[in-house]
Amino acid sequence: MKWIITAAMLFVCSTGSAQPITQPFTAQVQKVSDAVLCGVYKGQRSEFANVMNKQCRAQARAEFDGLPDRKALKDCIKPGNVIDDDVRKCMKGL
């Protein structure tokens, strides 16, 4: 009788989707592999490396722009109303 229950449980568990379990893991593996590729091709001059560097910069820019602003512009602006990357980082709280 126990083997019937065990077989039924294995059947029920194996028919369920594994996506909710594997999706967070897959996302983290993708982030790590992207970071490794960006690090490997950074500073190289080949055509493929140029394409990879361009994609890495675009991805980093998109991630940075996706961060919410933590401070107001008036708290971070430089004298002479200069707005540069340092001011943007200050606004993001970095």
Gaussian input, Z-matrix of N, CA and C with variables (Angstrom, degrees):
# hf/3-21g

backbone

0 1
 N
 C     1     B1
 C     2     B2     1     A1
 N     3     B3     2     A2     1     D1
 C     4     B4     3     A3     2     D2
 C     5     B5     4     A4     3     D3
 N     6     B6     5     A5     4     D4
 C     7     B7     6     A6     5     D5
 C     8     B8     7     A7     6     D6
 N     9     B9     8     A8     7     D7
 C    10    B10     9     A9     8     D8
 C    11    B11    10    A10     9     D9
 N    12    B12    11    A11    10    D10
 C    13    B13    12    A12    11    D11
 C    14    B14    13    A13    12    D12
 N    15    B15    14    A14    13    D13
 C    16    B16    15    A15    14    D14
 C    17    B17    16    A16    15    D15
 N    18    B18    17    A17    16    D16
 C    19    B19    18    A18    17    D17
 C    20    B20    19    A19    18    D18
 N    21    B21    20    A20    19    D19
 C    22    B22    21    A21    20    D20
 C    23    B23    22    A22    21    D21
 N    24    B24    23    A23    22    D22
 C    25    B25    24    A24    23    D23
 C    26    B26    25    A25    24    D24
 N    27    B27    26    A26    25    D25
 C    28    B28    27    A27    26    D26
 C    29    B29    28    A28    27    D27
 N    30    B30    29    A29    28    D28
 C    31    B31    30    A30    29    D29
 C    32    B32    31    A31    30    D30
 N    33    B33    32    A32    31    D31
 C    34    B34    33    A33    32    D32
 C    35    B35    34    A34    33    D33
 N    36    B36    35    A35    34    D34
 C    37    B37    36    A36    35    D35
 C    38    B38    37    A37    36    D36
 N    39    B39    38    A38    37    D37
 C    40    B40    39    A39    38    D38
 C    41    B41    40    A40    39    D39
 N    42    B42    41    A41    40    D40
 C    43    B43    42    A42    41    D41
 C    44    B44    43    A43    42    D42
 N    45    B45    44    A44    43    D43
 C    46    B46    45    A45    44    D44
 C    47    B47    46    A46    45    D45
 N    48    B48    47    A47    46    D46
 C    49    B49    48    A48    47    D47
 C    50    B50    49    A49    48    D48
 N    51    B51    50    A50    49    D49
 C    52    B52    51    A51    50    D50
 C    53    B53    52    A52    51    D51
 N    54    B54    53    A53    52    D52
 C    55    B55    54    A54    53    D53
 C    56    B56    55    A55    54    D54
 N    57    B57    56    A56    55    D55
 C    58    B58    57    A57    56    D56
 C    59    B59    58    A58    57    D57
 N    60    B60    59    A59    58    D58
 C    61    B61    60    A60    59    D59
 C    62    B62    61    A61    60    D60
 N    63    B63    62    A62    61    D61
 C    64    B64    63    A63    62    D62
 C    65    B65    64    A64    63    D63
 N    66    B66    65    A65    64    D64
 C    67    B67    66    A66    65    D65
 C    68    B68    67    A67    66    D66
 N    69    B69    68    A68    67    D67
 C    70    B70    69    A69    68    D68
 C    71    B71    70    A70    69    D69
 N    72    B72    71    A71    70    D70
 C    73    B73    72    A72    71    D71
 C    74    B74    73    A73    72    D72
 N    75    B75    74    A74    73    D73
 C    76    B76    75    A75    74    D74
 C    77    B77    76    A76    75    D75
 N    78    B78    77    A77    76    D76
 C    79    B79    78    A78    77    D77
 C    80    B80    79    A79    78    D78
 N    81    B81    80    A80    79    D79
 C    82    B82    81    A81    80    D80
 C    83    B83    82    A82    81    D81
 N    84    B84    83    A83    82    D82
 C    85    B85    84    A84    83    D83
 C    86    B86    85    A85    84    D84
 N    87    B87    86    A86    85    D85
 C    88    B88    87    A87    86    D86
 C    89    B89    88    A88    87    D87
 N    90    B90    89    A89    88    D88
 C    91    B91    90    A90    89    D89
 C    92    B92    91    A91    90    D90
 N    93    B93    92    A92    91    D91
 C    94    B94    93    A93    92    D92
 C    95    B95    94    A94    93    D93
 N    96    B96    95    A95    94    D94
 C    97    B97    96    A96    95    D95
 C    98    B98    97    A97    96    D96
 N    99    B99    98    A98    97    D97
 C   100   B100    99    A99    98    D98
 C   101   B101   100   A100    99    D99
 N   102   B102   101   A101   100   D100
 C   103   B103   102   A102   101   D101
 C   104   B104   103   A103   102   D102
 N   105   B105   104   A104   103   D103
 C   106   B106   105   A105   104   D104
 C   107   B107   106   A106   105   D105
 N   108   B108   107   A107   106   D106
 C   109   B109   108   A108   107   D107
 C   110   B110   109   A109   108   D108
 N   111   B111   110   A110   109   D109
 C   112   B112   111   A111   110   D110
 C   113   B113   112   A112   111   D111
 N   114   B114   113   A113   112   D112
 C   115   B115   114   A114   113   D113
 C   116   B116   115   A115   114   D114
 N   117   B117   116   A116   115   D115
 C   118   B118   117   A117   116   D116
 C   119   B119   118   A118   117   D117
 N   120   B120   119   A119   118   D118
 C   121   B121   120   A120   119   D119
 C   122   B122   121   A121   120   D120
 N   123   B123   122   A122   121   D121
 C   124   B124   123   A123   122   D122
 C   125   B125   124   A124   123   D123
 N   126   B126   125   A125   124   D124
 C   127   B127   126   A126   125   D125
 C   128   B128   127   A127   126   D126
 N   129   B129   128   A128   127   D127
 C   130   B130   129   A129   128   D128
 C   131   B131   130   A130   129   D129
 N   132   B132   131   A131   130   D130
 C   133   B133   132   A132   131   D131
 C   134   B134   133   A133   132   D132
 N   135   B135   134   A134   133   D133
 C   136   B136   135   A135   134   D134
 C   137   B137   136   A136   135   D135
 N   138   B138   137   A137   136   D136
 C   139   B139   138   A138   137   D137
 C   140   B140   139   A139   138   D138
 N   141   B141   140   A140   139   D139
 C   142   B142   141   A141   140   D140
 C   143   B143   142   A142   141   D141
 N   144   B144   143   A143   142   D142
 C   145   B145   144   A144   143   D143
 C   146   B146   145   A145   144   D144
 N   147   B147   146   A146   145   D145
 C   148   B148   147   A147   146   D146
 C   149   B149   148   A148   147   D147
 N   150   B150   149   A149   148   D148
 C   151   B151   150   A150   149   D149
 C   152   B152   151   A151   150   D150
 N   153   B153   152   A152   151   D151
 C   154   B154   153   A153   152   D152
 C   155   B155   154   A154   153   D153
 N   156   B156   155   A155   154   D154
 C   157   B157   156   A156   155   D155
 C   158   B158   157   A157   156   D156
 N   159   B159   158   A158   157   D157
 C   160   B160   159   A159   158   D158
 C   161   B161   160   A160   159   D159
 N   162   B162   161   A161   160   D160
 C   163   B163   162   A162   161   D161
 C   164   B164   163   A163   162   D162
 N   165   B165   164   A164   163   D163
 C   166   B166   165   A165   164   D164
 C   167   B167   166   A166   165   D165
 N   168   B168   167   A167   166   D166
 C   169   B169   168   A168   167   D167
 C   170   B170   169   A169   168   D168
 N   171   B171   170   A170   169   D169
 C   172   B172   171   A171   170   D170
 C   173   B173   172   A172   171   D171
 N   174   B174   173   A173   172   D172
 C   175   B175   174   A174   173   D173
 C   176   B176   175   A175   174   D174
 N   177   B177   176   A176   175   D175
 C   178   B178   177   A177   176   D176
 C   179   B179   178   A178   177   D177
 N   180   B180   179   A179   178   D178
 C   181   B181   180   A180   179   D179
 C   182   B182   181   A181   180   D180
 N   183   B183   182   A182   181   D181
 C   184   B184   183   A183   182   D182
 C   185   B185   184   A184   183   D183
 N   186   B186   185   A185   184   D184
 C   187   B187   186   A186   185   D185
 C   188   B188   187   A187   186   D186
 N   189   B189   188   A188   187   D187
 C   190   B190   189   A189   188   D188
 C   191   B191   190   A190   189   D189
 N   192   B192   191   A191   190   D190
 C   193   B193   192   A192   191   D191
 C   194   B194   193   A193   192   D192
 N   195   B195   194   A194   193   D193
 C   196   B196   195   A195   194   D194
 C   197   B197   196   A196   195   D195
 N   198   B198   197   A197   196   D196
 C   199   B199   198   A198   197   D197
 C   200   B200   199   A199   198   D198
 N   201   B201   200   A200   199   D199
 C   202   B202   201   A201   200   D200
 C   203   B203   202   A202   201   D201
 N   204   B204   203   A203   202   D202
 C   205   B205   204   A204   203   D203
 C   206   B206   205   A205   204   D204
 N   207   B207   206   A206   205   D205
 C   208   B208   207   A207   206   D206
 C   209   B209   208   A208   207   D207
 N   210   B210   209   A209   208   D208
 C   211   B211   210   A210   209   D209
 C   212   B212   211   A211   210   D210
 N   213   B213   212   A212   211   D211
 C   214   B214   213   A213   212   D212
 C   215   B215   214   A214   213   D213
 N   216   B216   215   A215   214   D214
 C   217   B217   216   A216   215   D215
 C   218   B218   217   A217   216   D216
 N   219   B219   218   A218   217   D217
 C   220   B220   219   A219   218   D218
 C   221   B221   220   A220   219   D219
 N   222   B222   221   A221   220   D220
 C   223   B223   222   A222   221   D221
 C   224   B224   223   A223   222   D222
 N   225   B225   224   A224   223   D223
 C   226   B226   225   A225   224   D224
 C   227   B227   226   A226   225   D225
 N   228   B228   227   A227   226   D226
 C   229   B229   228   A228   227   D227
 C   230   B230   229   A229   228   D228
 N   231   B231   230   A230   229   D229
 C   232   B232   231   A231   230   D230
 C   233   B233   232   A232   231   D231
 N   234   B234   233   A233   232   D232
 C   235   B235   234   A234   233   D233
 C   236   B236   235   A235   234   D234
 N   237   B237   236   A236   235   D235
 C   238   B238   237   A237   236   D236
 C   239   B239   238   A238   237   D237
 N   240   B240   239   A239   238   D238
 C   241   B241   240   A240   239   D239
 C   242   B242   241   A241   240   D240
 N   243   B243   242   A242   241   D241
 C   244   B244   243   A243   242   D242
 C   245   B245   244   A244   243   D243
 N   246   B246   245   A245   244   D244
 C   247   B247   246   A246   245   D245
 C   248   B248   247   A247   246   D246
 N   249   B249   248   A248   247   D247
 C   250   B250   249   A249   248   D248
 C   251   B251   250   A250   249   D249
 N   252   B252   251   A251   250   D250
 C   253   B253   252   A252   251   D251
 C   254   B254   253   A253   252   D252
 N   255   B255   254   A254   253   D253
 C   256   B256   255   A255   254   D254
 C   257   B257   256   A256   255   D255
 N   258   B258   257   A257   256   D256
 C   259   B259   258   A258   257   D257
 C   260   B260   259   A259   258   D258
 N   261   B261   260   A260   259   D259
 C   262   B262   261   A261   260   D260
 C   263   B263   262   A262   261   D261
 N   264   B264   263   A263   262   D262
 C   265   B265   264   A264   263   D263
 C   266   B266   265   A265   264   D264
 N   267   B267   266   A266   265   D265
 C   268   B268   267   A267   266   D266
 C   269   B269   268   A268   267   D267
 N   270   B270   269   A269   268   D268
 C   271   B271   270   A270   269   D269
 C   272   B272   271   A271   270   D270
 N   273   B273   272   A272   271   D271
 C   274   B274   273   A273   272   D272
 C   275   B275   274   A274   273   D273
 N   276   B276   275   A275   274   D274
 C   277   B277   276   A276   275   D275
 C   278   B278   277   A277   276   D276
 N   279   B279   278   A278   277   D277
 C   280   B280   279   A279   278   D278
 C   281   B281   280   A280   279   D279

   B1=1.4402
   B2=1.5308
   B3=1.3440
   B4=1.4642
   B5=1.5214
   B6=1.3100
   B7=1.4636
   B8=1.5176
   B9=1.3226
   B10=1.4662
   B11=1.5244
   B12=1.3173
   B13=1.4670
   B14=1.5273
   B15=1.3171
   B16=1.4654
   B17=1.5194
   B18=1.3158
   B19=1.4649
   B20=1.5203
   B21=1.3242
   B22=1.4667
   B23=1.5271
   B24=1.3196
   B25=1.4679
   B26=1.5215
   B27=1.3236
   B28=1.4623
   B29=1.5176
   B30=1.3163
   B31=1.4616
   B32=1.5222
   B33=1.3204
   B34=1.4663
   B35=1.5231
   B36=1.3101
   B37=1.4667
   B38=1.5200
   B39=1.3069
   B40=1.4612
   B41=1.5180
   B42=1.3300
   B43=1.4636
   B44=1.5165
   B45=1.3223
   B46=1.4560
   B47=1.5154
   B48=1.3092
   B49=1.4609
   B50=1.5229
   B51=1.3080
   B52=1.4680
   B53=1.5176
   B54=1.3190
   B55=1.4592
   B56=1.5291
   B57=1.3428
   B58=1.4691
   B59=1.5234
   B60=1.3124
   B61=1.4606
   B62=1.5234
   B63=1.3146
   B64=1.4606
   B65=1.5197
   B66=1.3130
   B67=1.4629
   B68=1.5357
   B69=1.3381
   B70=1.4735
   B71=1.5282
   B72=1.3183
   B73=1.4621
   B74=1.5217
   B75=1.3238
   B76=1.4593
   B77=1.5191
   B78=1.3274
   B79=1.4636
   B80=1.5284
   B81=1.3297
   B82=1.4598
   B83=1.5225
   B84=1.3148
   B85=1.4659
   B86=1.5226
   B87=1.3240
   B88=1.4648
   B89=1.5287
   B90=1.3336
   B91=1.4689
   B92=1.5293
   B93=1.3239
   B94=1.4686
   B95=1.5211
   B96=1.3219
   B97=1.4681
   B98=1.5239
   B99=1.3319
   B100=1.4655
   B101=1.5266
   B102=1.3301
   B103=1.4608
   B104=1.5262
   B105=1.3155
   B106=1.4693
   B107=1.5200
   B108=1.3297
   B109=1.4671
   B110=1.5250
   B111=1.3257
   B112=1.4646
   B113=1.5289
   B114=1.3188
   B115=1.4546
   B116=1.5141
   B117=1.3178
   B118=1.4658
   B119=1.5233
   B120=1.3208
   B121=1.4621
   B122=1.5260
   B123=1.3294
   B124=1.4565
   B125=1.5289
   B126=1.3103
   B127=1.4515
   B128=1.5129
   B129=1.3234
   B130=1.4629
   B131=1.5244
   B132=1.3241
   B133=1.4613
   B134=1.5285
   B135=1.3066
   B136=1.4637
   B137=1.5311
   B138=1.3125
   B139=1.4658
   B140=1.5315
   B141=1.3300
   B142=1.4641
   B143=1.5248
   B144=1.3351
   B145=1.4632
   B146=1.5227
   B147=1.3334
   B148=1.4633
   B149=1.5230
   B150=1.3247
   B151=1.4684
   B152=1.5282
   B153=1.3252
   B154=1.4687
   B155=1.5254
   B156=1.3388
   B157=1.4620
   B158=1.5204
   B159=1.3209
   B160=1.4637
   B161=1.5319
   B162=1.3316
   B163=1.4637
   B164=1.5274
   B165=1.3187
   B166=1.4652
   B167=1.5249
   B168=1.3288
   B169=1.4665
   B170=1.5249
   B171=1.3302
   B172=1.4658
   B173=1.5281
   B174=1.3267
   B175=1.4582
   B176=1.5294
   B177=1.3172
   B178=1.4625
   B179=1.5257
   B180=1.3298
   B181=1.4641
   B182=1.5284
   B183=1.3337
   B184=1.4653
   B185=1.5310
   B186=1.3287
   B187=1.4628
   B188=1.5265
   B189=1.3347
   B190=1.4596
   B191=1.5212
   B192=1.3349
   B193=1.4606
   B194=1.5222
   B195=1.3200
   B196=1.4561
   B197=1.5216
   B198=1.3324
   B199=1.4598
   B200=1.5270
   B201=1.3264
   B202=1.4695
   B203=1.5285
   B204=1.3207
   B205=1.4632
   B206=1.5237
   B207=1.3308
   B208=1.4623
   B209=1.5276
   B210=1.3210
   B211=1.4634
   B212=1.5173
   B213=1.3171
   B214=1.4613
   B215=1.5277
   B216=1.3114
   B217=1.4610
   B218=1.5184
   B219=1.3271
   B220=1.4711
   B221=1.5281
   B222=1.3386
   B223=1.4630
   B224=1.5214
   B225=1.3279
   B226=1.4633
   B227=1.5250
   B228=1.3137
   B229=1.4653
   B230=1.5263
   B231=1.3111
   B232=1.4615
   B233=1.5302
   B234=1.3332
   B235=1.4682
   B236=1.5265
   B237=1.3054
   B238=1.4536
   B239=1.5220
   B240=1.3301
   B241=1.4702
   B242=1.5248
   B243=1.3341
   B244=1.4591
   B245=1.5310
   B246=1.3340
   B247=1.4640
   B248=1.5241
   B249=1.3281
   B250=1.4646
   B251=1.5289
   B252=1.3219
   B253=1.4676
   B254=1.5244
   B255=1.3317
   B256=1.4646
   B257=1.5269
   B258=1.3178
   B259=1.4652
   B260=1.5285
   B261=1.3233
   B262=1.4679
   B263=1.5248
   B264=1.3486
   B265=1.4642
   B266=1.5262
   B267=1.3190
   B268=1.4609
   B269=1.5266
   B270=1.3177
   B271=1.4645
   B272=1.5275
   B273=1.3180
   B274=1.4638
   B275=1.5287
   B276=1.3173
   B277=1.4556
   B278=1.5118
   B279=1.3235
   B280=1.4692
   B281=1.5091
   A1=111.13
   A2=116.35
   A3=119.35
   A4=111.38
   A5=116.92
   A6=119.13
   A7=111.04
   A8=118.69
   A9=121.31
   A10=109.72
   A11=116.23
   A12=120.24
   A13=109.96
   A14=116.59
   A15=120.64
   A16=111.04
   A17=116.96
   A18=120.73
   A19=110.91
   A20=116.72
   A21=120.35
   A22=110.60
   A23=117.36
   A24=120.78
   A25=111.25
   A26=117.33
   A27=120.48
   A28=110.94
   A29=116.75
   A30=120.56
   A31=110.82
   A32=117.09
   A33=120.99
   A34=110.48
   A35=117.41
   A36=121.07
   A37=111.98
   A38=117.33
   A39=119.46
   A40=112.40
   A41=118.15
   A42=119.79
   A43=112.16
   A44=118.81
   A45=121.91
   A46=110.83
   A47=115.20
   A48=120.70
   A49=110.55
   A50=116.14
   A51=121.18
   A52=111.40
   A53=117.69
   A54=121.10
   A55=113.44
   A56=120.49
   A57=118.19
   A58=113.24
   A59=116.68
   A60=120.34
   A61=111.02
   A62=117.08
   A63=120.62
   A64=113.95
   A65=119.01
   A66=120.88
   A67=113.11
   A68=120.71
   A69=118.89
   A70=112.72
   A71=116.70
   A72=120.87
   A73=110.36
   A74=117.05
   A75=121.59
   A76=110.89
   A77=117.35
   A78=120.85
   A79=110.86
   A80=117.58
   A81=120.62
   A82=111.52
   A83=117.35
   A84=120.64
   A85=109.93
   A86=117.27
   A87=121.31
   A88=110.91
   A89=117.54
   A90=120.93
   A91=111.14
   A92=116.31
   A93=120.27
   A94=110.75
   A95=117.02
   A96=119.33
   A97=111.21
   A98=117.62
   A99=120.04
   A100=110.85
   A101=116.67
   A102=120.42
   A103=111.21
   A104=116.79
   A105=120.47
   A106=110.10
   A107=117.61
   A108=120.55
   A109=111.31
   A110=116.79
   A111=119.32
   A112=110.73
   A113=116.71
   A114=120.23
   A115=113.25
   A116=116.87
   A117=121.16
   A118=110.99
   A119=117.54
   A120=120.78
   A121=113.85
   A122=117.96
   A123=120.43
   A124=110.12
   A125=116.03
   A126=121.54
   A127=115.22
   A128=118.56
   A129=120.31
   A130=109.76
   A131=116.08
   A132=121.31
   A133=114.73
   A134=119.47
   A135=120.12
   A136=110.29
   A137=115.58
   A138=120.25
   A139=110.68
   A140=116.20
   A141=120.24
   A142=110.99
   A143=116.86
   A144=120.62
   A145=110.77
   A146=117.20
   A147=119.82
   A148=111.04
   A149=116.58
   A150=120.52
   A151=110.08
   A152=116.60
   A153=120.39
   A154=111.32
   A155=116.75
   A156=119.83
   A157=111.24
   A158=116.49
   A159=120.44
   A160=110.23
   A161=116.89
   A162=120.73
   A163=111.26
   A164=116.82
   A165=120.65
   A166=111.06
   A167=116.28
   A168=119.35
   A169=111.30
   A170=117.00
   A171=120.87
   A172=110.72
   A173=116.68
   A174=120.40
   A175=110.61
   A176=117.11
   A177=120.73
   A178=110.69
   A179=116.57
   A180=120.70
   A181=110.76
   A182=116.98
   A183=120.80
   A184=111.07
   A185=117.02
   A186=120.26
   A187=110.71
   A188=117.36
   A189=121.49
   A190=110.60
   A191=116.80
   A192=120.39
   A193=111.69
   A194=117.24
   A195=121.33
   A196=113.67
   A197=116.89
   A198=120.09
   A199=109.89
   A200=117.50
   A201=118.98
   A202=110.75
   A203=115.85
   A204=120.85
   A205=109.00
   A206=116.24
   A207=121.43
   A208=111.89
   A209=116.37
   A210=120.96
   A211=109.41
   A212=115.23
   A213=120.40
   A214=109.54
   A215=115.56
   A216=121.14
   A217=110.97
   A218=117.17
   A219=119.86
   A220=112.32
   A221=117.80
   A222=120.97
   A223=112.58
   A224=117.22
   A225=120.93
   A226=113.96
   A227=118.10
   A228=120.86
   A229=110.61
   A230=115.79
   A231=122.33
   A232=110.10
   A233=116.35
   A234=119.17
   A235=110.99
   A236=115.84
   A237=120.65
   A238=111.65
   A239=116.29
   A240=122.34
   A241=112.84
   A242=116.43
   A243=121.72
   A244=108.64
   A245=115.23
   A246=120.86
   A247=107.53
   A248=116.15
   A249=120.61
   A250=109.21
   A251=116.09
   A252=120.08
   A253=112.28
   A254=117.05
   A255=119.79
   A256=111.10
   A257=116.42
   A258=120.93
   A259=109.92
   A260=117.14
   A261=120.54
   A262=110.72
   A263=116.96
   A264=120.44
   A265=110.68
   A266=116.43
   A267=120.68
   A268=110.36
   A269=116.86
   A270=120.66
   A271=111.50
   A272=117.08
   A273=121.40
   A274=111.69
   A275=117.23
   A276=120.59
   A277=114.12
   A278=117.05
   A279=120.87
   A280=111.62
   D1=-37.92
   D2=-179.26
   D3=-63.57
   D4=-36.86
   D5=-178.81
   D6=-67.50
   D7=-29.39
   D8=177.18
   D9=-68.35
   D10=-43.49
   D11=178.51
   D12=-65.17
   D13=-42.45
   D14=178.66
   D15=-62.81
   D16=-44.16
   D17=178.90
   D18=-63.98
   D19=-39.97
   D20=178.82
   D21=-65.02
   D22=-41.87
   D23=179.13
   D24=-64.90
   D25=-41.43
   D26=177.68
   D27=-62.86
   D28=-40.14
   D29=179.32
   D30=-65.67
   D31=-44.89
   D32=-179.23
   D33=-65.50
   D34=-43.44
   D35=-178.64
   D36=-69.07
   D37=-34.04
   D38=-177.13
   D39=-78.44
   D40=-19.37
   D41=179.89
   D42=-84.86
   D43=-13.83
   D44=178.70
   D45=-74.43
   D46=156.96
   D47=-179.60
   D48=-75.15
   D49=138.11
   D50=177.90
   D51=-92.41
   D52=-2.96
   D53=-175.28
   D54=-59.71
   D55=-44.17
   D56=179.20
   D57=-60.32
   D58=-26.96
   D59=-179.57
   D60=-83.67
   D61=-41.35
   D62=-173.94
   D63=-86.63
   D64=-18.84
   D65=-175.16
   D66=-61.92
   D67=-48.32
   D68=177.95
   D69=-62.02
   D70=-39.73
   D71=178.46
   D72=-63.37
   D73=-44.31
   D74=179.74
   D75=-62.36
   D76=-39.83
   D77=179.43
   D78=-63.27
   D79=-41.95
   D80=179.55
   D81=-67.75
   D82=-40.36
   D83=177.84
   D84=-62.96
   D85=-39.74
   D86=178.68
   D87=-63.66
   D88=-42.08
   D89=178.43
   D90=-62.76
   D91=-43.28
   D92=-179.63
   D93=-65.66
   D94=-43.93
   D95=-179.19
   D96=-66.86
   D97=-36.58
   D98=175.90
   D99=-63.64
   D100=-42.43
   D101=179.38
   D102=-64.19
   D103=-39.92
   D104=178.89
   D105=-64.72
   D106=-46.19
   D107=179.49
   D108=-62.00
   D109=-41.53
   D110=178.83
   D111=-63.52
   D112=-38.41
   D113=178.38
   D114=-69.42
   D115=-36.50
   D116=-178.39
   D117=-67.71
   D118=-42.85
   D119=-173.84
   D120=-92.82
   D121=-0.43
   D122=-179.60
   D123=-67.60
   D124=127.02
   D125=177.93
   D126=87.22
   D127=-6.31
   D128=178.25
   D129=-82.55
   D130=158.60
   D131=-172.26
   D132=-109.79
   D133=2.06
   D134=-178.11
   D135=-70.91
   D136=164.87
   D137=-178.91
   D138=-63.56
   D139=-42.70
   D140=178.81
   D141=-64.18
   D142=-40.19
   D143=179.11
   D144=-64.35
   D145=-37.67
   D146=177.50
   D147=-62.71
   D148=-41.63
   D149=178.16
   D150=-64.68
   D151=-44.15
   D152=179.79
   D153=-63.57
   D154=-42.26
   D155=179.13
   D156=-63.40
   D157=-39.12
   D158=178.36
   D159=-63.72
   D160=-42.81
   D161=178.30
   D162=-65.81
   D163=-39.15
   D164=179.46
   D165=-65.03
   D166=-42.37
   D167=177.81
   D168=-64.07
   D169=-41.44
   D170=179.12
   D171=-64.46
   D172=-40.14
   D173=179.44
   D174=-67.15
   D175=-43.08
   D176=179.00
   D177=-64.22
   D178=-40.11
   D179=178.38
   D180=-64.15
   D181=-41.88
   D182=179.50
   D183=-65.28
   D184=-40.70
   D185=177.88
   D186=-65.75
   D187=-40.41
   D188=179.45
   D189=-65.73
   D190=-43.83
   D191=-179.89
   D192=-67.59
   D193=-24.24
   D194=179.17
   D195=-76.48
   D196=-15.70
   D197=178.16
   D198=-70.91
   D199=141.16
   D200=177.86
   D201=-75.29
   D202=151.82
   D203=176.13
   D204=-73.50
   D205=131.96
   D206=-179.24
   D207=-100.61
   D208=-27.08
   D209=-179.18
   D210=-126.79
   D211=157.84
   D212=178.37
   D213=-77.97
   D214=156.30
   D215=179.54
   D216=-60.61
   D217=-38.79
   D218=-177.60
   D219=-65.29
   D220=-23.33
   D221=177.87
   D222=-79.84
   D223=-20.27
   D224=-173.49
   D225=-113.18
   D226=-13.38
   D227=-172.71
   D228=-65.74
   D229=146.09
   D230=-178.80
   D231=-87.99
   D232=163.02
   D233=177.14
   D234=-58.22
   D235=141.16
   D236=-178.14
   D237=83.95
   D238=15.33
   D239=179.69
   D240=55.97
   D241=39.76
   D242=178.95
   D243=-85.38
   D244=128.75
   D245=176.47
   D246=-119.08
   D247=114.42
   D248=179.20
   D249=-133.38
   D250=-166.06
   D251=-177.64
   D252=-63.33
   D253=-34.42
   D254=178.32
   D255=-63.03
   D256=-39.86
   D257=178.76
   D258=-66.70
   D259=-41.83
   D260=178.79
   D261=-63.10
   D262=-40.67
   D263=177.75
   D264=-64.94
   D265=-39.59
   D266=177.98
   D267=-61.76
   D268=-42.91
   D269=179.91
   D270=-63.91
   D271=-34.44
   D272=179.78
   D273=-80.08
   D274=-9.48
   D275=179.54
   D276=86.41
   D277=20.40
   D278=-179.84
   D279=-97.30

